[in-house]
Amino acid sequence: MEESMIQVLGCKKEPLLMNYLGLPLSCNKLGLADWAPTIARVDKYLSGWELSLLSYSERITLINAVLNAVPIYSMCAYILPASIIHAIDKKRRAFLWTGEDKCSGAKCLVAWEQVCKPKQEGGLGIRCLRTQNKALILKKLCDLTNDTSPWASWIWQEYENDTINNRKSLGHHWRQIQSLVHNLQLLTKVSVGNGKRTSFREDKWIGDQPLSEKFPALFSHVTQTTTTLHTMHTEGLQANLLHRLTRQAVVEQQSAQHILGELQLQGTDDVRITEERKITSSKYFYNKLLTHQENCKNFAFTWQNKAPLKGQFFTWLATKDRLPTKYNLHYKNIVPTPNCDLCNHQQETATHILLTCPFAVAFWRAIQINPGITSTTNLYRIRPYAPLPAQHYQVFFILCFWLLWNHRHEIVFTNEQPSLHRILRAAISNCTLWIQRLNQSDIAALEPAWRGIFNSAITRLG
């Protein structure tokens, strides 16, 4: 028949592959080349930016605001291949650490998996695209229950009197989406209406767990595992069970029958809600899909303050000892020696340059403030002491750490000599800029105090 049509129409047989509304369409599984335009859009943005002139904080802002958003439209409809996610991540990673479109692992100060963790867990808060992709598809699946689009109508026509757990040959695209149905049922509950789109066995429509977990013995005897709640309520539980049941299954059958007997179906559609009985969102699914770890102790000191983003990012690196110090650069065979350029004796780590180097010790003694810690991994233990006001004290310490780091740069890159007078004068000028991020009442109270600390140190030095 196909060959006859080709001869009659005088045309060629070609595969269906086209773009529609910005998305690739095909009857078959999409190949990697079909996603090349998505990668090209990332390259288009990167080529339009003055990459080498952007600071770390500016790159973080562009990643969160622009590069993360490039594949969002496609991820709302498809589960992107792992190689495409990896290709985009390589460009995001290289842009963050080098301001270029590619880089080696030696130039990456922190592992990308750590960067993509939430700030509360010690990460940088950059979105994990793989997890974001799953979250967007889960939101799409969640909305499918009440969707009236042609696509949703076709899906529910295929699944009439059945649940979307059932595997059907509806194409590769649907098989990919359907692979997340189990996650959807674990992360949501169902507010029951007519029960036609709710799984009697797998959905959490009563209580905090599905009936398959509540009555495991009973559901090992069912003849149909994808029965809807509406069908089970109409036909009865016995019609979907084997004839012979174990004693435990009989006990569980009585409990399940009691639940079904008290159920009253409505004329409205079922609605999926969160475990907190709220409307679902992709953000909700993203947070649930993350593998959560213990909160980082330095989170509050690093991020919950009014310091500039560049200062917060610098502090984040310092807490992990991932600053590009001589010790870290020597470890990567970039510099010949790990020794500090200020004292020429000890290895230059973040802790050394900011806390224990003789110059750093002299700086803290000059301003008469003691951080009270011996390692940058314990910044959360810093507390304010007189003459430093308690309000916004984190910003003050981050400013001081930033000044010590910049002073180190002056010595390494411009061959300046260590000078307490120079760093204290820089402290006064930077203090005026940083404190402008506070509200007016705080500026009026803190600016004289902070400037007074640095001016007094200069006076004492003579």
Steps between C-alpha positions, in 0.01 A plus 500: 500500500780737591689438178182546298434839658858610424457402134161669467608824667847499346671593826784373715476325836661717770503470879285746697747737660412863542489781752164614628472790745873473562497128585625209285228259387558144383320167489817332624742558783674835464872483431771716653523711184136601545597687818786694340291824488473492881879484534531771234281737705738462796795576270316804362473655845861418591632655179315824571652556845841649583588183686848592621373824656233338717563431868394177671194668649394635159542155345285343772227755431509429124494124554196521728315759292589399143681170443276305736196626311617405149387132509195556724252516210622168359517339845132577558413260217787249474740314723824618345771241423770476765766600244316828425475582872870418533590725204310795650652436842850502351435846358345629824791362702763644268325839497488510881864412564682649200257726312552286190297235318728212605748428775699217657419349837810660653343845464180401683536601865202295624339185356192573290283262704582710808431825313149380410404427861280749689685771690365362826685175432832659407440549128476808283129460426539466121221283361570136411355471149432127524296546817332811356402302190334230710324762712351671193380168355348405836311830501379418147384157615332651804307746284398217267226401746304820427643592159253541210756543220487274191809314624343435842171398339685247283686360804182455702321349202774236486478452876123489536413293807872456564780683681810648341708238685408253228767465232357569154664542162444874456847586375844566645406846624217367718715211628755751626237710674328193640825392667440779755143398592625308804684813624182700450298261712763502776514881517131589471163417644164491324191694600242252374220611270357235269801270546541438125860623486621366833677169553326300771824321578788749453360849563485653847130582501438410863759554772871553443581176320357308203287195569763279335728575797223493757364162383795318337360149548165591344648665195721200429172326407353758261436411135539857367759735651396818312132513595356847559330598821174554307509148352579341834218693668255397228595134452603426856824373645416129470476518118868591480636232734610140456264238640735373770644747748745456785380565854682833512349599164150423634559726800629778275208449260253578777682824582520603135134414449410724793694789344324449166162481670546841662624664179257735325603603150412844366418627152816711480844404368775375728761761600865433585640697793823506698555305818424827682171516305609796288499557124805337340779691328826410326687658794325259737604200290857630460548532876350155558721333239823638643703267717504707815795495734580658835487879493833678465609666825649795311182572301368782719837676531570472125163577341261654753654844501511823297850454358541532120464175306873508419576503874256217570643288218855567621398396854336184365827402333695583816280274716587212267868599473452523124642848444775503233772510766859394438431172681208408271682620188807298594282192553383540137861549379432860395761669725833352616464568875210515748663754732338832589642808324444718806694297758694258273483228765164325528275351235249750364152362574179696552540466876859622485445806282186616687576399860842365592749673268713748702362784288138387561572471873645853498192630314254350751713628788510849346120528482474336846255234384559128539302262273544233765541211256796302367356383167286650224285187510362627834385851407162424659671524841596867456324730745510880529696658784557865593583732334308330214120546508303174485275616218616376157827377650524231228534773236785660694695174527439411133630848409815442704558157342447655157755775577761247614449299182529807276809614689653161429424555128684834507809326631482203260403676179631859531804438724377735774643468851277395793358813665250533783448868417403415141254227594340721768455788255342254256277382783365853557417555131347152453308534826321804359396305189395176668298668772278669239324165455343539845189702578538864600457448874769230505735716291464787744582271794772278351701718262654718776575188707664304217699799371599579858649150542724544195588867572597412855730225371673748267540745787655238724742394226610863464 
